[in-house]
Amino acid sequence: MSTPSTATPPGPLSALIFSSRWLQLPLYLGLIAAQGVYVVLFVKELWHLIHGAASFGEQAIMLIVLGLIDVVMISNLLVMVIVGGYETFVSRLRLEGHPDQPEWLSHVNASVLKVKLAMAIIGISSIHLLKTFIEAGMAGGLPTCGTVEALQAAKLWLELGGPANARTCTTYTSAGIMWQAIIHAIFILSAIGIAWTDRLMQNGGNHREKHAA
């Protein structure tokens, strides 16, 4: 009859190092508070959209809706970091069999979390890039803010009796839009590289297991 094996208790130094993972708990609680701030921001933007829906044009409504989608996607990113990071690096959530357990949480690990975070960042970057294209198109041929041309245009606009809060310049430049598109492409390449590296590591691990068998 075999006796059950008892786990050897860790030494003081090992226990201290292992317990240091709980130092991350305030960080995740802070992210939960940050998500609450994003909820407030979402409600403010939604009220702004509803309140001015009758006077906004199609492009203005589209920009506000894209802003709402941006807030939701950042909130999703926060959920993945909070839940997945806590599950991976701090402690088990013990949600097996829970009806509300997210599908991705059942197989989450550091590699899966990296890929999902990279895809979420690409989605957020896509929304920002689309907003930039729309706002740059709405700006038309307006001069760049801070230049002499912009100051002259603002002065002329006020002399003609135009509203003081009207846009007379733009912060977007061709170089700025180009670099934003380049950075977005770098995000995509980075996500592909992360997914490809993770696949190579999985294939290597499966190959070693088959060879050992």
N, C-alpha and C positions, 0 to 999 in steps of 0.2 A: 504494500500500500504506500503510495507516494505521498509525501507531506507537502502541503502548499508552500511555495517559495515566498519568503518575506522580502520586501524591498529594503535595501540598505538605506537608512536615513542619510541625507546629504550632510556634508560637513558645514560648519558655520560660514565659511567663505563661499561655498557653492550655494548655500541657501540665500545668502545676501545677494549674490549676483543674480540668481533666479528670481528673487523677489523684486529686483530693480525694475522689472517690466511694469510694475504697478505705477511707476513714475509717469507712465504715458497716460494714465487715467485722467488727470486734469486736462491734458491736451484734447482728448476726445470729448470731455465735457465742454471745453471751450468751443469745439466745433459744433456741438449741439446748440450752444448759445448763438453762434454765428448763423446757424440755419434758421433760428428764430428771427434774427435780424432780416434775413432774406425773405421770410414770410411777410414781415411788415413792409418791406420794399415792394413785394409782389402786390399786396393789397393797395398800396399807394398808387402804383402804376395802373392797376386795374381800375381804380376809382378815377384816375386821370383820363383813362380811355372812355369810360362810361359817361363821365361828365361832359367831355368835349366831343363825343362821337358825332353830333350833328354838325359841328363846324370843321372837323378835321377832313382833310383830303385822303384819297386812297393811300398815297405813299406815307403820309403821316401815321395813319392807322396801322399800316404794315410795319413801320418802324417800332411802334409801341408794342405790337403783338410779338415781333421778334425779340424785343426786350423782355417780355414776359416769358417767352420760350427760353431765353438765355438764363433767366433766374431759375426756372424749373430744372434745366440741365445742370446748372451749378449745384442746385439742391440735391439732385440725383448723385452727383459726384461726391458731395459731402456724405450722403448716406452710405455709399460704397466705402469711403475712407473710414467712417466711424464704425460701421458694422463689420466690414471685412477686416479692417485693421485691428479692431479689438479681438475678433475671433482668431486672427492669425498670430498676433504678437503679444496679446495680454492673457486672455482666458477664454475658455469655451463658453458659448452662450447657451448650450444645451437646449436647442430648439427642435431636436429631432421629433417628427410627428406633429409639430405645431401647425395648425391650418394656415397661419399667416407667414410661415417661413418662406423667405425669398428663394426662388428656384436656384439661383447662382450660389447661394450660401452653402448648399449641401456639398459642393466640391471646391470651395474656395481655398486657395493657398497663395503663397507669395507670388508665384508666377502668374496664376490666373488673375490676381488682383492687379498686377502691373499691366497686363494686356487690357483689362476692362478700364482702368484709369486712363490709359493711352487713348482708347477709343472715345471715352467721354471728353477728354481734352480736345480731340479732333472735332467732335461735334460742337463744342463751345466755340472753338476757333472758326468753324464754318459759319456759325451764326454771326459772329463779330465781323467776318469778312463780307458776308452778305449785307449787313447793316452799313458797312463802309461803302460798298458799291452803290447802294440806294441813296445814301446821304450825299455821296460825291455826285451822283446824277442829279439830285435835287439842287445842288449848289450851282450847277450850270457853269457859267464863265465868271463866277465871282472871284475877286482877287484873294490872295492868301492873307489871313489875318496878321497884323503887325507890320505889314509893308506900307510904303508910302501910298501905293495905289489904294489899299484898303482904307487908309485914313481919309484920303480924298473922296473915295466913294461914300463913306459914312457922312462926311461933311456935306456933300452934294445932296445926299438923300434927305438929310434934315432940313436943308435949305428949301427943298422942294415940298416940304410938309409931310414927308413919310413918317410912319409910326417909329418911335424910338427903339422899340424892341424887335424891329424887323432885322433879318439877317442880311448884312451887307458884305460879309467876307466868309471865307471858309478855312477850316484848319486842315483840310485834306490837300495833299500834293501828290503828283504822279509818283515821285520817289517813295513817299510814305505808303501809298497803296501797293506799289511794287514790292516793297520790303515786307508788308503784311502778308501778301500772297506767297512770298518766298518762305517766310516763317511757317505759314500754314503747310506748305509742301514739306518742310523739314519735319513738322509734327507727323505727317503721314508716313514719311520714310522711317522715322524713329519707331512708330508703332509697328510697321512692317518688320523692322529689324528685331524688335522685342519679340513679336510673335514667331518669327523664324528661328531665333535663338532658343526660345522656349520649346519649339517643336524639335529642334536638334537634340536638346537635353532629354526630352521625353523619349525620343527614338533611341538615344544612346543608353538610357536606363533600361528600356525594354530589351535591347539587344544583349546587355550584360545579364539580365535575368534569364533569357533564353539560353545563353551560353553556359550559365551556371547550372541550369537544369539539365 
